[in-house]
Amino acid sequence: MIDLSAPRWFKSSRSNAKENCVEVAHLPNTLVAVWHSKNPTAPALLFTPTE
């Protein structure tokens, strides 16, 4: 299990203030986490850097 509370999350440059609030975090194990902050109960998606 990966702890997603510790990484620094930042808003994607593709986000806008009205609908799409996508946040991204670079994880220590080289994975990239993506999360839709307007849906806080949804899980984060994890990707490798090449994905």
Protein Blocks (a to p, Z undefined) as FASTA:
>chain_A
ZZfklpccdddfkbcfklmccdddddfklpacdddfklmmbccddddfkZZ
